[in-house]
Amino acid sequence: MLFSLTGASGAGKSTVLAHLETVDWGVPVRCVEFDSIGVPDGADTAWRHGAVEHWVQQALIAQADGAHVLLCGQVPMGELLAAPSADQLDGIRVCLLDCSPDVRTERLVHRGEHLEALVHHNRFGEWFRAHTLDPRHAPEVIRVTSPLPMRWERWADLEPGDPRWSAEIIDTEALTPQEVAASVESWVRREL
């Protein structure tokens, strides 16, 4: 199974990953960070499509070995489900870490983000949450021309509430990093 721990910048993904890598799951779970494959200058949405497919392929390799992959990164659910090989996975589970624009701004400023980029991070965060709740919300944000044959039809006609479009959503705003990590760990254990 491929577990996607996702969300916009500042939601808490990298902070949680450090904890998840130390958990004894009782079964093989490979924790990986999306950007660990390297992000080229000028990386765009079409590049991300290829990177998502790369991670789906890695999850298929793990699946053949009897293992699961827990992928932490900015992977919108629509891109993950549309990755060409995604339908070969035994399962995909998505957990969105989310926070308000004010909290995201505070966290990103604390880690040194350029002030002019904050508005873009916050807009993407707002879109991310809306997209995770409703597949019909502004799909043009991710449905761009790409050299990869993305399979948008897998979810293009889905409505909110369809079981094929579901995600755990954890609001990280009032939680400590340890509480977020415990919530994510609990989610993975329920899904396993």
Steps between C-alpha positions, in 0.01 A plus 500: 500500500607857438435742784515865397561747780439822317427869536634839408823645636497564873237240587745275687594220260879511542472537875281190521719296265787496750272327753341260251839370389560368854166320546487121521194436285509123537513479119747653256416868441749708302476868590620731224497871428367603160780751435776248581528423128612859442299792376646668192501875449178598330313192620135542406177306519591283199830412671306407814284262294815307408623504859165368626521214249856430618373456856209284385756278325704483823185401689437224246852368558438508876162333451669213313728461802206497744569854623313829507620852417419809704565799273526846656469789259281746314304247296144604418263204515388554141858467372562187703183326382571604139860374493518245217596204722290590806230247412755218546540573872314287755381822656555873539426686819530876536543716810499877462679707761344844502518833684366852463677761285603690815666196654657402167642852464642491853662160443647593162638832624659315793676265260624785281258503207512810280216735591390547140442123467261479796191601304566219250552241775176607665300496177632153424414388853143623464466330161656180640236471775213579264627248242535230766138555604358535148656355183307755295677794666724674243646186337676721246762571767644151448353394165770656286670383183752237594717251312364233736165343403313594817170317553273787610191302404550283810350777711368769265136406562523435874289696745594604854433212736575230243698228681751498214586860597564499870775626724578538865541868584702604803493865603851557637435854617449440873705180523860455606728318255479196728120508492497528121743207474283292735189583293673398177637183658151411622358559150761273337443227757120512442552473125750214531 
